[in-house]
Structure formats: structure tokens, C-alpha cells
Amino acid sequence: MEEIAAGPLLSLIDTPEDLRKLNKMQLQQVCDELRQFIIDCVSVHGGHFGASLGVVELSVALHYIYNTPDDQLVWDVGHQAYGHKILTGRRKMFHTNRKYGGLSGFPKRSESKYDAFGVGHSSTSISAALGMAIASKYKKEEFRRHIAVIGDGAMTAGLPFEALNHAGVSGANLLVILNDNNMSIDPNVGALKEYLTDITTSQTYNRFRDDVWKMLGMLPTKDFQKLASKVEAGLKGVLSKSSNLFEALGFRYFGPVDGHNIMKLTETLKSLKDIPGPKLLHIKTVKGKGYGLAEKDQTLWHAPGTFDKITGKINKKIPTVPEPPKYQDVFGHTLVELAEKNPLIMGITPAMPSGSSLKFMMDAMPDRAIDVGIAEQHAVTLSAGLATQGLKVFCNIYSSFMQRAYDMVIHDVAIQKLPVVFCLDRAGLVGDDGPTHHGAYDISFMRCVPDLVVSAPMNEAELRNLMYTAQLPELNVPMVIRYPRGQGVMPQWRTPMEKIEIGTGRKICDGQEIAILTIGHPGNFAVAACKMLQKDELFPAHYDMRFVKPLDEAMLHEIAQRYHKIITVEDGTVVGGFGSAVLEFMAAHNYTPDVKILGIPDRIVEHGKPEELHRECEYDAQAIAEAVREFAIVKELHSDLV
């Protein structure tokens, strides 16, 4: 991988201290070069694109005005932090971004002292920055400033409002920058979007606010400043019904400000720097700013992959033969098929209609598919409420995002035995997004919930069958269907749907001495391993268990009585997962086979291509074959000793 060349000014900036040596008139050129560098790098190496382009000016202004890393800057989610990374000593390594062994695609504390807080999931920045601000106040570190940058999409979650509610009465020295571009990955939804639009378009209030803001800067005494502030606050309610939310929570509200005007941004941030207490600066930006195609289609250009930066043509492999679809697309199309025949079906997703492919149902049946915004807890409890009225709800949430709604799964769904269907996309190791997005834990934390069915399809046909089974009226308990990111294995995937008996597995092949038990997509790795082992004249049996809960106990009895060596394979953590469930069964029934558990190890797995991570974690086809060979060698040694 070759390093990407930087412009003449950007090439001089290795740290924010270098940036702060420049005069203000040079900042626009820095912004232009930084934006071009991001375009050059992402077009060749891939990554998140539009979000970082939208905050180029903000990234430059923040590091120019604030004394980072002493002043602590927290980015929400991290999709928009590429400019921040480039300005903080990682420009020469940026071509390794999201590559195996390279830079993380998100801010990461262990990667740089400028990354004050590690992020990946949205909506955490205000809480984290507030914690830092309270700590600095307690430690009497008056020199520190604390800044949280959060998007309007991330503000729809509950956590930011909890943090705002606390911060407003904390007296902490905190600046929240609300980056308002009317987008998350897909367009924003909900009342907050309308609220921010109203603030932005209230020209009477904005003109008045600018006049008062200038006046505040000219008044000679603090007493007069306080008086002017009271006058401003009193008239806001008359001039704009929208200006009260943040101030009612104890924040001083400033804005909206053009987030692409570098001179205005630096002037504003400099003015706000020494105003004590909680403040909120509302800036307006355009996601994808500076690259026309990304501005026009912001969802497509959120993370487009590699592309020709001149023509804008996205590089896509043209298949010579039919290829398997993505699992999420199979989910999306199958849900529409089922909903056409079952009027009780509804679909819910928290801000991921494109990523989860619920967009197919939203287009075909807009009154039966709902995007609730970045609000996973609400998505689950909303689904529970719908289910109480007899509807069959398919609640589609990424596996790692479901962690945020776990209490609702137990309290609002499982305890009441409401038949909500949780479709957990991105289960297992997701690849380049790394540890914040890996779906490593859902098997473990879901299988311990009473009356919750937990399943995983080995291929597209099994996914369709599980979805068909889940919507049948006789299923009166909640059910989890987990599946990985990316392609399946069946080019001809539109198979007739059939009912699967809950808690039943299937035998893929019979064998000798050793049994391989798999759950979900890694069953395909086992199929490949069995083919590899034939040349060694090793013929293990293979069982696709399909359900982690309830387990197919009849099948497990058969396996335990026939095989004394068992290998379990899962794309979840080995702690408390599918392999543990098998061991629990064996112990409960006094079976004593040798069991080897393959899966995600008990450590944080970094980013890389899925196939690289499967190999590293030792549960790909090669690793399964090696495990079988090791068992076979042990058997031969035992025979020789006897």
C-alpha cells in the first residue's frame, strides 16, 4: 500500500501544534487540501466518505482554536473523524485505515493521545465529554476545555438527552457542537429533525441572535453581559418557538452557523472558548461537501468502497457467473414476500433501512415498515407494543447495536412472551469496522433469556425458512434469527419456504469417530473442511444445529452416543456461547466426550477482512480441518499406547 501524497500546507502538519503555527488566511487552503486528501485516499483504499468531508472545516477549526490534546475533543460515532486523524499525526499511515493491522476507522484511545474517547456506536459523545469535564472540575484543571461533536442523527437516541439533562445543571465547562446535516446514514426521521429545521429557518430570531451576540462581545462589564443575556433569552420565546429546548435544559444556545465557513467557525469557537458552563453550538453542514456526487446521494456515498475520483464511478466486481446475494437482501425481499401474504406483519429498524434492507418493505408497503431513527431501545419496546395488538413484528437491528436494547428484550418482550422476531444482522465478525461493530456476544446474552428462541441459518434457504416459521401464528414466544454481514452461498436463493420445527437441527453428513457441530453460516466452513479432509481419509460427521435455544436434544443424544470427539463451531464468543450450551447438555446427561470449541476468542478482536479475522480466530475451514486432524492424531497415539 502506497502513502497518499498531501498538498503543500497539509504536508507540513504532523500535529495540531503545526496547524496552529499557520495564520488564519492559510486555513482555507488547509481545508481544501485536507478535503482533497480524504478524497484521494478513500477513492483508492475505501472507507467512510461523506461524513468526514462534511466536517473538514470543523476539524481544522477545532484543532486550530483548542489546545488539543489538553483540551479534550470527543467525536460521536467516528465516521466523521478522518480529518481529525489526519491532522493528529496519522496522515502518513492513513492509507492503512480500516486495513488488517492498520489504523482503526474510528477514534481509539490506544491509537492516539488525541483520541480522547473510543467511539463506534453513536450518541455517546456528550456523556463522555461531560464525564471528562466533571473530572477536570473536581481535579481543579481549569485550563482544560471539553468539546463533544454530535450529529443531528445521533441526537435522536435517548442517551444524548440524558446527558444534556445532566450537563445543564452540572456547571461543567462543556461545549456541545451539534453538526446538523439532516442525515445519519439514511435521511433522518422524527420530530427532532423538524425542530432543528425550524431553528435553522427562523430568520427573525437568527438576525436578532447575531445582533445580541455582537453586543455581548462589546459590553465592558460582566454585569452588562448578564443583563444582555437575560434580554436575549426573554425575547427568544417571542421570536422563535424553537429556541427553548436546549436553553430549557440549561445550555446557552448559539447558532446556527455555516459549518463550511472556516473564518466564521474559528471566530465563533474563539469567542465561545472562555464562556464558562454548558454551551451548544449549532452548525449547518452538508454531508459529502466538496464532492458533488456525494452531496447529491448522501446514503450511497456514506461508505461507497473504492471509486474513480474523476468520474465518480464506484468500483464493483462484475461477476462472470451468478453470485449469492447478501444475507440482508434475502431478509428484505423475503419479508416483503411474507408480508404480501400475511397482513399482520410489520417491520421496524433503528436508522438502518438501507443497511438492513428493510428499505424494500418501506418502498413496497410504507405504512407497514418504520424507521425509528437511532433509537434501539425504542425500536424494541415499540415492537412489543405492536405485538400486544396481535401484529407480527420483525425488528431488524445489527447484532452489536442490539446490545444497547438488551433490557427491553428481557423486560418488555421476553417476560411478557410477546412474539417479536429479532432479526440480528451483522452477527459474527463484521470486518473493517472492527470491535465496536463485531456481533460477537448475541448468542451468549440471548440464550440465557427464558422463553426466547435463538436460531441461525446456515444459508439463504434456511434464513427464508426460519423467517417463514417465525411469522406463523402458532409461534407465541419471541425469536432471534441471527445472520452475518455479506454474501451467502446460494446464487439461486428464492427457494420455496417451509416450516422448521423449533429446536430441530439437521444432519449434513454422516461420519466416523468425530462430529462437527455448527451453528449458522460457519456451517459452510465445516462443509469445506470436510472436503479438504477427504484426501487425508478423514470423514467427520457434520450437524447443522440451527437452534442454540432450544437445542435439539434428541440429536445431541444421538451424537453423544456415537461420537466421543466433538468440535463445535460458531461465529460468536466462545464464552457462554453455542459450544458452552453443548457442554452444559453433555454434563447434564453424564456424557464425557472430548469437546473442542471453535469461535471468537475471549479477547477484543480488531478490524480486518472477515476472512482474515476468521483465520486469526481459528474457526475458518482450515482451522476446522486442523482441529479434526489433531483429534485424529490423539486417537492414533492412544491406539499405539494400548
C-alpha angles and dihedrals in degrees: 000000000000125000114248115240117243130212122263097267097036090051088063093055114089096147136015087257088067090050092051091056090068123089120245093253090064095055096085090056090049089053092049092049093045092051091049091048091054091049092048094048100042093044089059103032104024129227139129110332123167098048095056093046089055095059102040093114092044091051091052094044095050095051091042096053102032126062098236132214090025086050103058120230120192120191118202116234092345100237086117098047100091093100089048091053093048092051093048103063102285102095095104091051097040093103086070091059111138090358122128107276092005137100119317117249089231136050109280127186095216091053101055141001086228090065097083094180134017113239139178106135115065134251100036101105101088094049092047095046091046090054089052092047093050090048091051091049091050092048091046092239094153092166093071124094122196124210129183119192112200132171125230089244092056090049090070091074121092097239097069091054091050089051094046090050091054097039093053092065098032098081087219120155097248134149117196114196111201107205102203115193099139090242143094109169091307123024114294121256137198142047095303090064090055091045094055091045089055091052091049095049097044094106095171092057094042093054090048092047091053091051093050091045090056090047091052089057093054102044112109101215137044090233091061090045090055091048093050090047090055091049090050092049093048095052095045091076090054096045101040131018088200101062098075106074100076094035090048086058091055101263128127105232122215126179161319094242128178102258092202096057101093095188093051091045095052091045091051095045091048090053093048094046096084099036105107127225133028116335134174122207114195113205128182117220140164118237108233092020113182097023109082099207091050091052092052099045105028096169094054092046096047088096108349100167118231119339145167103270092204100049098022092229109155113226110242127169110244106219118225091202131028111285131207116263126241114271091237091056091051087052093049097048094041092052090055090050091051094044091053088062100032114052091191094068120107131173128219130186133170104231097313107098092136097040093047094037092234081130088086091064092040089057096043099037109016093172092057102047122064132192106200097185125239094335112113095167091053091046091058097044092043087054089051091052092050090048092056087065094055099264121138105228125198104200108194115199131155111255095243092046090053087068087074093058100042095118090055091051090057102033103035103028115020100040089051092042091230112173098236114155112221111202105195109201122192093032114169126015107346099191128222097025089064134195098348090060104034111118092219104135111043096094090055098044096040100046093060092060112098118241092010116128112216119195141162128195121226092209144357095280091054090049090054092047093050091049090049091050093047094058096050113114094235092066101089100166131071119271136200122211111185125190136166134254116263138019128353126211106254120083088183096052104149094098125161109270120242135185117257117206107241111253098019127125131191135231112238095185140347120239151164133271097334131061125199114206116194137180122204129334096348086073084083089058088055091051089054091046092053090054091050091051095054091081088057089050090242116139114183121181118245127210125184101208096191093190129063089182122057094021119214094253095180089056092046091052089052092049094047092051094048104036130047095186120058132180118195121199127194139154092229136078115298089223108094094342137119095305090051090052090054091049090050090054092049092049093047091055098040095248115149109194123152104256127193117190118209120190144089108339125235095267139077109279114211128217130289140114111312092244090053091051094045088055093046091050091045103233102107122109093275092051092049090051090049091052091052091049091051091053090048092051091050089052092051092049090050091050091051092051091050 
